[in-house]
Amino acid sequence: MAIITPALTLFLAAVLGVAAAHKLAERGRLAGATAGLLRIDAAIAMPLTMAAATIEAAAALALLFPPSRPAGAMLAALLWAGYGAALFAARRRGDAAMDCGCDFGARRKGIGRFAVGRALALAAAAFVLLVSPAGGGAIDIPSIFAALAFLALLFAAGEIAHLPIRSAAR
């Protein structure tokens, strides 16, 4: 586990950092997604979206330093579990066609099982880091490259999940 935790730490920090930057870059779209996802007024959605970005950035920074790593992992786990629960609830109530803001661009398919699963898998990964006896371990060059590779795989999986399904029979 001590070999995996440094890469996991950096991977989660990178995902959180990218998510925070995404919320800042696309404030309007993501505030609209927050309003629709949580069924709240748009005036409340913008500050809530910016608060989520702040929490993501704080968790990302906390993960980078061993003394604050448990707090960062806890924040990340709670945040992603909350996202997963909100996405699941939206799918369940029939709002699956909406743009959840989970990707860099608006998706035609809306909230798919992948979005819910991704949020819950990230929450589980943060929880694993939280209970890891190594506490994330020391960060080294191979860990950085592994984290970047996992980040690329996560983005690629998101793109693949949104590919149209074609029938084998024509």
N, C-alpha and C positions, 0 to 999 in steps of 0.2 A: 504494500500500500504506500510505503514511503517513496516509491519511484513514481507512482501515479499522481499523488496529491499535489506536487508542485505544478504539474501541467494542468491539473484540474483547477487549481487556484487561479492560474493565469487565464485559463479559458473562461471561467466564470466572470473574472474581472473584466475581460475583454467584451464579453456579451453584455454585461451591465453598462460598460462605458459606451459601447455602440448604441445601446438602447437609449441611454440618456441623451447622447448627441442627436439621435434620430428624433426624439421628442422635441428637442430645442430647434432643430432644423425645420421640422414640419409641424409647428405648433398648431396651426389652424386645423389641418386634417386630423391630427391625433386628438385634439380637444373634441372635435366632432365625433370621432370614434369613441372616445371616453363617454361622451354624452349619450350616444346610442347604446353602447354596451351596458352602461349602468342605469340607463333611463333617468338621467338627471338633466337639469337645465344647463344650457350652454355657458351661462355666466359662472356656474360652479365648476364646469368641466375643465376650463382653462387652468385655474389655480390647482385643481386636483392633478391634472396632467403634469404641470410644472413641479408639483410636490413629488410625484412619482419619479420624474427625471432627477430631482435632487436626491431622493433616497437611492436611486440606482447609482448615481455618481458617488455618493457617500459609501455605499456598500462596495463599489469597485475599488475605491481608494483604501477602504479598511482591509480588503482582502490582500492588498499588496504588502502590508506590514504585519509581521507575526503577532505582535501583541494585540492588534485589533482584528485579526483574522476571524476569530470566533464570532465577533459581533457582525462583521461583514457577511459571513456565511449565514448567520441567523436572519439578518435583514433580507438577504437574497432569497433564502428559502421561503420566508413569509411573503415576500413580494410576488414571487413566481407562483406560489400556491394560491394567492389571492387572484392573480391573473388567470390561472387555470380554472379556478372556481367561477369567476365572472364569465369566462368564455364558455364553460360548460353550461352555465345557467342560461346564457343567451341562446345557445344551440337548443337547449331543452324547451325554451319558451317560444321557439320559432323564429328567432332573429338571426339565424345562421347566414342569411344572405348579405348581411351588412359588412362593411369594411371594419375590421377590428383594429386596424393600425398595427398589426403584428409583423408586417413586412414593409420593405422600403417603398413599395408602390401598392396602390389599391388593387385588390384581387377581385376578379369576377366571381369566383366561387364563394367568397365570404369566409365565414368561420368554419373551417374544416376540422376533422378529427386530428389532423397533424398539428394545428395551432394549439389545441387543448393538450394534446400529448406532449408537445414540445415544452409548454409552460410547466407541466407537471414533472417532466423528466429533468428540467433544469432545477426545479425545486428539490427534487430527490438528490440531484448531484450536489447541490449546496448543503443539503442535510448530511450527506455522506462526508463532505468536507468538515462540517461542524463537529461530527462525532469521531473524526479521524484522530487516532492517537498522535500522529506526526504533526497535526495541526497545519498541514499544508506543506511542510518541509521547506527546505532551502530552494530558492529559485536559481536555476542555472540556464545556460544557453540551450541545451536540448529540451528543457521544459518550455522555453519560449517558442521554439519551433513546433513542438508538439501541440501547444495551445493554439498557435496560429493554424496548424493543420486541422485541428478539431473545429475551429471557428469556420474555416473554409468548408468543411464537411457539413456543418450545421446550415450554412447558407445554401449550399448545394442541395441538401435534403429539402429545404424549404422550396426551392425552385422546382425540384422533381415532384414534390407533393402537389404542385399546382399545374402540372402538365395535364392537358386534356387526355382523357382515356379513350382509346380507339378500340373499336371492336375488331376481333381477329377475323371474323367472317365478313366477306364483302359481297 
